[in-house]
């Protein structure tokens, strides 16, 4: 913007009268017009911008959907550009739940790292624990030394956790669409499994139950029987959910064709899990790269071809049935068969003998009495292993497991010390969330909630 007495033909002229001496421009030059100061406004492509705005049939607006918590399992911000009710551009804003877990793990021993990674995706904590511990064991070279019973318990806990994760996804997604009964039934069934987790690990979430070398402790007395008793109730609950959702015309009207992402899009974005299998590809690491003895169990990989929110829902229901079948096989293996649940190497095995009491879970009184009163060597070993930790040979390892949301990978780097030099996780929620634009752009704003819920992101895993 310039001041000039000569006006070009393509400029906009603004005048400000200065008849009143009190409002006159004291900074005006001597050559300024007496009737007021003249401004030359040159706007470059201003005429083009005005022309474009005039030609738009609808007003385009940018809105913030969030940052909010419902349905997203964490604080997610969606930036949407709307033309009427149609989404023309969608972007995801993340980082609101960042806790620096990966960096913090560099300052803790290898065993203490479990208590950090279990808090990443807090809906499926046992999968992050398993991926991390498998990577530590690979660096230690003890993968084949893990007791069979420990591997079977890991599978048991993971498959129960897969069911709870899918129930949260369907329950919160149903609540977003107004289907509150789906939420109440889903969370009712989830509570049955969380009671089992509490019986076995002492906690309903953030368990830190799976440790490098095995698991923290064996199944307590009555755990297998308690699992057998809830299986019929779970079957009934799954069936209720199927009756409510599978052929519900209202639900199908809201989900069929919504959030479409075909196989090519999934591969291009690195999308895995139920989203990938809803596009027709039966990719599951439990089959393609078995771990923890999954090759010993019989189960199917459900797939569908619709590649939309509805098929992802149906896939998750089918996967819950398959997980329940695996659980039944595992408890048959564990029933009546004793054995160690931690690697035999005492330089690695956590020395604690845990017990669950009224005050939570800690060392059993008998173990404390032994190391404090009868064996100085046991006390020294316990102290050094707990405070300093074990050393891991230099190197790096990557291990992936099939989580409820897709491929969950753990990359660990060791410099030969008692702490990870670097820990990084491939979180499926983070990778799958890249699909927001592909799922939402061109759709109605009301379909954004359904599309995002079908991804099933947990922001603790995205931000970590």
C-alpha positions in Angstrom: 0.0 0.0 0.0 1.5 3.3 -1.1 0.6 7.0 -1.0 0.6 8.7 -4.3 -1.3 11.5 -6.0 -1.4 9.8 -9.4 -3.9 6.9 -9.6 -3.6 3.9 -11.9 -6.7 2.7 -13.6 -6.6 -0.8 -12.1 -6.3 0.4 -8.4 -8.8 0.8 -5.7 -9.0 4.3 -4.3 -9.7 5.0 -0.6 -10.1 8.6 0.7 -10.2 9.9 4.2 -11.5 13.5 4.5 -9.5 15.8 6.6 -11.8 18.9 6.8 -11.8 18.7 10.6 -8.3 20.0 11.8 -8.6 17.7 14.8 -8.7 14.6 12.7 -6.2 15.7 10.0 -3.3 13.5 9.3 -0.3 15.2 11.1 2.1 12.9 9.2 0.8 13.9 5.7 3.4 15.2 3.2 3.1 18.7 1.8 2.0 17.4 -1.6 -1.0 15.4 -0.3 -4.4 16.4 -1.5 -6.3 18.9 0.5 -9.5 16.9 0.4 -7.8 13.9 2.2 -5.1 11.4 2.0 -5.2 9.1 -1.0 -4.2 5.4 -0.8 -3.3 3.3 -3.7 -4.3 -0.4 -3.0 -2.6 -2.9 -5.3 -3.7 -6.5 -4.6 -1.9 -8.8 -7.1 -4.4 -11.6 -7.7 -7.1 -9.9 -5.6 -9.5 -9.8 -8.6 -9.0 -13.5 -9.2 -9.8 -14.3 -5.6 -12.9 -12.2 -5.6 -14.0 -13.9 -8.8 -13.5 -17.4 -7.4 -15.4 -16.6 -4.2 -18.3 -15.3 -6.3 -18.4 -18.4 -8.4 -18.5 -20.9 -5.5 -22.1 -22.3 -5.1 -21.5 -22.8 -1.3 -19.5 -21.0 1.3 -16.4 -22.9 2.3 -15.6 -23.0 5.9 -12.9 -24.6 8.0 -13.9 -26.2 11.3 -12.2 -27.9 14.2 -13.7 -31.2 15.1 -11.9 -31.5 18.4 -9.5 -31.6 20.2 -11.9 -34.1 21.8 -11.9 -37.5 23.5 -15.1 -39.3 22.5 -14.8 -42.2 20.1 -11.2 -41.5 19.4 -9.9 -43.2 22.6 -7.8 -40.1 23.2 -7.5 -36.5 22.3 -7.7 -36.1 18.5 -8.1 -32.9 16.5 -9.6 -33.1 13.0 -9.3 -30.0 10.8 -12.1 -30.2 8.2 -12.7 -27.9 5.2 -16.4 -28.0 4.4 -18.4 -27.0 1.4 -21.9 -27.1 2.8 -22.2 -30.6 4.3 -19.4 -32.1 2.2 -15.9 -32.5 3.5 -13.4 -31.2 0.8 -10.3 -31.6 3.0 -9.6 -33.5 6.2 -6.4 -33.4 8.3 -5.6 -35.0 11.6 -3.9 -33.0 14.4 -2.0 -35.2 16.9 0.4 -34.8 19.8 -2.0 -33.8 22.5 -1.3 -37.1 24.5 2.5 -37.2 24.0 4.2 -38.6 27.1 7.7 -39.3 25.9 7.5 -43.0 26.6 10.1 -44.0 24.0 12.6 -41.5 25.3 11.9 -42.4 29.0 12.7 -46.0 28.3 16.3 -45.1 27.5 16.7 -44.2 31.2 15.2 -47.4 32.7 16.4 -51.0 32.8 15.2 -53.4 30.2 12.7 -54.9 32.7 11.4 -51.5 33.8 10.7 -50.6 30.2 7.7 -52.9 30.3 6.0 -50.5 32.7 6.4 -47.7 30.2 5.3 -49.4 26.9 2.2 -51.0 28.6 0.9 -47.4 28.9 1.1 -46.6 25.2 -2.0 -48.1 23.8 -3.8 -48.6 27.1 -6.7 -50.5 25.4 -4.3 -53.3 24.3 -1.4 -53.1 26.8 -0.6 -56.8 26.7 0.4 -56.6 23.0 2.9 -53.8 23.5 4.3 -55.7 26.4 4.7 -58.9 24.3 6.3 -57.1 21.3 8.8 -55.4 23.6 9.7 -58.5 25.5 10.1 -60.6 22.3 12.5 -57.9 21.0 14.5 -58.0 24.2 14.6 -61.8 24.1 15.8 -61.7 20.5 18.7 -59.4 21.4 19.5 -61.7 24.3 19.4 -64.8 22.0 17.0 -66.6 24.3 13.9 -66.8 22.1 14.0 -70.6 22.0 14.6 -70.8 25.8 11.2 -69.3 26.8 9.2 -71.9 28.6 6.2 -73.3 26.7 3.9 -72.5 29.6 5.0 -68.8 29.5 4.3 -68.6 25.8 0.9 -70.2 26.2 0.0 -67.7 29.0 1.1 -64.9 26.7 -1.2 -66.1 24.0 -4.1 -66.5 26.5 -3.7 -62.9 27.7 -3.3 -61.5 24.3 -6.4 -63.1 22.8 -8.5 -62.0 25.8 -7.1 -58.5 25.3 -8.0 -58.7 21.6 -11.6 -59.3 22.5 -11.6 -56.4 25.0 -10.0 -54.0 22.4 -12.7 -54.9 19.8 -15.4 -54.4 22.4 -14.2 -50.9 23.2 -14.1 -50.1 19.5 -17.6 -51.3 18.9 -19.0 -49.9 22.2 -17.6 -46.3 21.7 -18.3 -46.3 18.0 -21.9 -47.4 18.7 -22.3 -44.7 21.3 -21.1 -42.0 18.8 -24.0 -43.1 16.5 -26.5 -43.1 19.3 -26.6 -46.9 19.8 -26.1 -46.8 23.6 -27.2 -50.4 24.0 -24.2 -51.5 22.0 -22.0 -49.6 24.4 -23.6 -51.0 27.5 -23.4 -54.6 26.2 -19.9 -54.2 24.9 -18.6 -52.8 28.2 -20.5 -55.4 30.2 -18.7 -58.2 28.4 -15.4 -56.4 28.7 -15.8 -56.2 32.4 -15.9 -60.0 32.6 -12.4 -60.2 31.0 -11.0 -57.4 33.0 -11.9 -59.3 36.2 -9.7 -62.2 34.8 -6.9 -59.8 34.1 -7.1 -58.5 37.7 -7.1 -62.0 39.1 -4.0 -63.0 37.1 -1.9 -59.8 37.1 -3.4 -57.7 39.9 -4.4 -54.9 37.6 -7.2 -54.2 35.2 -4.9 -52.3 32.8 -1.2 -51.3 32.5 -0.3 -54.8 33.7 3.5 -55.0 33.2 2.7 -58.8 33.5 4.7 -60.0 30.5 8.4 -59.7 31.3 11.6 -60.4 29.4 12.1 -64.1 29.8 8.5 -65.1 30.5 5.7 -63.7 32.7 5.7 -62.1 36.1 4.1 -65.1 37.8 2.1 -68.2 37.0 -1.7 -68.3 36.8 -3.2 -68.2 40.3 -5.3 -71.0 41.6 -8.8 -70.9 40.1 -7.9 -68.7 37.1 -8.5 -71.4 34.4 -11.8 -72.3 36.0 -12.8 -68.7 36.1 -12.0 -68.3 32.4 -14.1 -71.4 31.6 -17.0 -70.0 33.5 -17.1 -66.7 31.6 -16.8 -68.2 28.1 -20.6 -69.1 27.9 -21.4 -65.6 29.0 -19.1 -64.1 26.4 -20.7 -66.2 23.7 -24.1 -64.9 24.7 -22.9 -61.3 24.8 -21.3 -61.7 21.3 -24.5 -63.1 20.0 -26.5 -60.1 21.4 -24.2 -57.7 19.7 -24.6 -59.6 16.4 -28.4 -59.4 16.7 -28.2 -55.7 17.5 -25.8 -54.7 14.7 -25.3 -57.2 11.9 -28.5 -56.7 10.0 -29.7 -53.5 11.6 -31.0 -51.3 8.8 -30.3 -48.1 10.6 -26.7 -49.2 11.4 -26.1 -50.4 7.9 -27.5 -47.1 6.5 -24.9 -45.3 8.6 -21.9 -47.6 7.8 -22.2 -49.3 4.5 -20.1 -47.5 1.9 -18.8 -45.1 4.5 -15.0 -44.7 5.0 -14.2 -46.7 1.9 -10.5 -47.6 1.4 -9.6 -50.3 -1.1 -6.7 -52.7 -1.0 -4.5 -50.4 -3.1 -5.1 -47.6 -0.7 -4.3 -49.8 2.3 -1.0 -51.0 0.9 0.0 -47.5 -0.1 -0.6 -46.1 3.4 0.8 -49.1 5.3 -2.6 -49.9 6.8 -2.9 -53.3 8.6 -5.3 -55.2 10.8 -9.1 -55.3 10.4 -8.9 -52.3 7.9 -6.6 -54.3 5.6 -8.6 -57.5 6.0 -11.9 -55.7 5.2 -10.3 -55.0 1.8 -9.9 -58.7 1.2 -6.3 -59.5 2.1 -5.9 -62.2 4.7 -2.7 -60.8 6.2 -2.2 -61.8 9.8 1.2 -62.2 11.5 -0.1 -65.0 13.7 -0.3 -67.0 10.4 2.4 -65.5 8.2 5.1 -65.1 10.9 4.0 -67.1 14.0 5.3 -66.3 17.4 4.6 -67.5 21.0 3.5 -70.8 19.5 0.5 -69.6 17.5 1.3 -72.2 14.9 0.0 -74.8 17.4 -3.5 -73.4 17.5 -6.3 -73.7 15.0 -8.1 -70.5 13.9 -9.2 -68.7 10.8 -8.4 -65.2 9.5 -11.8 -63.5 8.7 -11.8 -61.3 5.6 -14.4 -59.3 3.7 -14.4 -57.4 0.5 -16.5 -54.2 1.2 -13.6 -52.2 2.4 -15.9 -49.9 4.4 -16.8 -49.2 8.0 -19.5 -51.9 8.0 -17.1 -54.6 6.9 -14.5 -53.5 9.5 -17.2 -53.9 12.2 -18.1 -57.4 10.9 -14.5 -58.4 10.8 -14.0 -57.4 14.4 -17.0 -59.5 15.5 -15.7 -62.5 13.6 -12.2 -62.0 15.1 -13.7 -62.1 18.6 -15.2 -65.5 17.9 -11.8 -66.7 16.6 -10.0 -65.3 19.7 -12.5 -67.1 21.9 -11.7 -70.4 20.1 -8.0 -69.8 20.7 -8.6 -69.1 24.4 -10.4 -72.4 24.8 -7.5 -74.3 23.2 -4.9 -72.5 25.4 -6.7 -73.3 28.7 -6.9 -77.0 27.6 -3.1 -76.9 27.1 -2.5 -75.2 30.5 -5.0 -77.3 32.5 -3.2 -79.7 34.7 0.2 -79.1 33.2 2.8 -77.4 35.6 6.0 -75.9 34.4 8.2 -72.8 34.7 7.0 -69.4 33.5 10.4 -67.7 33.4 13.6 -68.5 31.6 16.0 -70.6 33.6 19.0 -68.2 33.4 19.1 -66.6 36.8 21.1 -63.7 35.4 18.1 -62.7 33.4 15.1 -64.0 35.3 13.4 -61.5 37.6 14.1 -62.8 41.1 10.9 -61.9 42.6 8.3 -64.4 43.8 5.1 -62.3 43.5 1.9 -62.8 45.4 -1.5 -61.1 45.2 -2.7 -59.9 48.6 -5.2 -57.4 50.0 -2.6 -54.6 49.4 -2.1 -55.4 45.8 0.8 -57.4 44.2 4.3 -57.6 45.5 6.9 -60.0 46.7 5.5 -62.8 48.8 6.3 -62.7 52.5 8.0 -66.1 52.3 10.4 -64.9 49.5 11.2 -61.8 51.5 11.9 -63.8 54.6 14.2 -66.1 52.6 16.4 -63.5 51.0 16.5 -61.3 54.1 17.2 -64.0 56.6 18.7 -67.1 55.1 20.8 -66.2 52.0 23.1 -63.2 51.7 23.9 -64.3 48.1 20.2 -64.2 47.2 19.8 -60.8 48.7 22.8 -59.4 46.8 21.6 -60.9 43.6 18.1 -59.6 44.1 19.4 -56.1 44.8 21.8 -55.9 41.8 19.4 -57.4 39.3 16.5 -55.2 40.4 18.5 -51.9 40.7 21.0 -52.3 37.9 19.3 -54.8 35.6 20.9 -57.3 33.2 23.1 -56.4 30.3 22.0 -57.0 26.7 24.6 -57.6 24.0 25.1 -54.8 21.5 22.9 -55.0 18.4 19.4 -54.2 17.2 16.2 -56.2 16.7 12.8 -55.7 15.3 9.8 -57.9 16.3 6.2 -57.5 15.2 3.0 -59.0 16.6 -0.6 -58.9 15.3 -2.4 -56.5 17.6 -6.2 -55.8 17.4 -5.4 -52.8 15.3 -2.7 -54.3 13.0 1.0 -54.8 12.9 2.6 -53.7 16.2 6.4 -53.6 15.9 9.1 -52.9 18.4 12.6 -51.9 17.3 15.3 -52.0 20.0 18.9 -50.9 19.9 21.4 -52.0 22.6 24.9 -50.6 23.2 25.7 -53.5 25.6 24.4 -51.8 28.7 21.6 -52.3 31.1 19.2 -49.9 29.4 17.9 -49.6 25.8 20.0 -47.2 23.7 16.9 -46.6 21.6 13.4 -48.0 21.6 10.8 -47.3 18.9 7.4 -48.8 18.2 5.5 -49.1 15.0 2.1 -48.4 16.3 -0.8 -49.4 14.0 -3.0 -46.6 15.3 -0.4 -44.1 14.0 -0.1 -45.7 10.6 -3.8 -46.3 10.2 -4.7 -42.7 11.2 -2.9 -41.6 8.0 -6.0 -42.8 6.2 -8.3 -40.0 7.6 -8.1 -37.9 4.4 -8.8 -40.9 2.2 -11.7 -42.0 4.3 -13.4 -38.6 4.8 -12.8 -36.3 1.8 -15.8 -36.2 -0.4 -18.1 -37.6 2.3 -20.6 -35.9 4.5 -19.5 -34.3 7.7 -21.7 -36.7 9.7 -19.8 -39.6 8.2 -16.5 -38.4 9.6 -17.3 -39.8 13.1 -18.2 -43.2 11.6 -15.1 -43.3 9.4 -12.7 -42.4 12.2 -14.3 -44.8 14.7 -13.8 -47.6 12.1 -10.1 -46.9 12.2 -10.1 -47.6 16.0 -7.2 -45.3 16.8 -6.0 -45.0 20.4 -4.1 -41.7 20.8 -1.8 -43.0 23.5 -0.4 -45.3 20.9 -0.3 -42.5 18.2 1.5 -39.9 20.4 3.3 -42.0 22.9 
